Amino acid sequence: MTTEEKILSLLKENKEAMSAGQIADATGIDRKEVDKTMKTLKAAGSIVSPKRCYWTAG
């Protein structure tokens, strides 16, 4: 499972928006890697931000 798949899966399972720090803690992925991957997911439209610094699956 790729980093992108892990993050998307977590966001789809979780009903509430999560911060990058929460995602890093829940997945065990390094925070810098989470930030980099989320930038890619945002550009692809896979995630959206309902409020500043929190993310959910798009």
Contacts in CASP RR format, 6 or more apart in sequence:
PFRMAT RR
TARGET T0000
AUTHOR 0000-0000-0000
METHOD contacts of the structure
MODEL  1
MTTEEKILSLLKENKEAMSAGQIADATGIDRKEVDKTMKTLKAAGSIVSP
KRCYWTAG
1 9 0 8 1.000
3 29 0 8 1.000
3 33 0 8 1.000
3 34 0 8 1.000
3 37 0 8 1.000
4 37 0 8 1.000
4 40 0 8 1.000
4 41 0 8 1.000
4 46 0 8 1.000
6 27 0 8 1.000
6 29 0 8 1.000
7 23 0 8 1.000
7 27 0 8 1.000
7 29 0 8 1.000
7 34 0 8 1.000
7 37 0 8 1.000
7 38 0 8 1.000
7 41 0 8 1.000
7 47 0 8 1.000
8 41 0 8 1.000
8 46 0 8 1.000
8 47 0 8 1.000
8 57 0 8 1.000
10 18 0 8 1.000
10 23 0 8 1.000
10 26 0 8 1.000
10 27 0 8 1.000
11 18 0 8 1.000
11 23 0 8 1.000
11 47 0 8 1.000
11 55 0 8 1.000
11 56 0 8 1.000
11 57 0 8 1.000
12 57 0 8 1.000
14 56 0 8 1.000
16 56 0 8 1.000
17 49 0 8 1.000
17 50 0 8 1.000
17 51 0 8 1.000
17 54 0 8 1.000
17 55 0 8 1.000
17 56 0 8 1.000
18 26 0 8 1.000
18 54 0 8 1.000
18 55 0 8 1.000
18 56 0 8 1.000
19 53 0 8 1.000
19 54 0 8 1.000
19 55 0 8 1.000
20 31 0 8 1.000
20 34 0 8 1.000
20 35 0 8 1.000
20 38 0 8 1.000
20 53 0 8 1.000
20 55 0 8 1.000
21 31 0 8 1.000
21 34 0 8 1.000
23 29 0 8 1.000
23 34 0 8 1.000
23 38 0 8 1.000
23 55 0 8 1.000
24 30 0 8 1.000
24 31 0 8 1.000
24 34 0 8 1.000
27 34 0 8 1.000
29 37 0 8 1.000
38 47 0 8 1.000
38 55 0 8 1.000
41 47 0 8 1.000
42 48 0 8 1.000
42 49 0 8 1.000
42 55 0 8 1.000
45 58 0 8 1.000
46 57 0 8 1.000
46 58 0 8 1.000
47 55 0 8 1.000
47 56 0 8 1.000
47 57 0 8 1.000
47 58 0 8 1.000
48 55 0 8 1.000
48 56 0 8 1.000
48 57 0 8 1.000
48 58 0 8 1.000
49 55 0 8 1.000
49 56 0 8 1.000
50 56 0 8 1.000
END
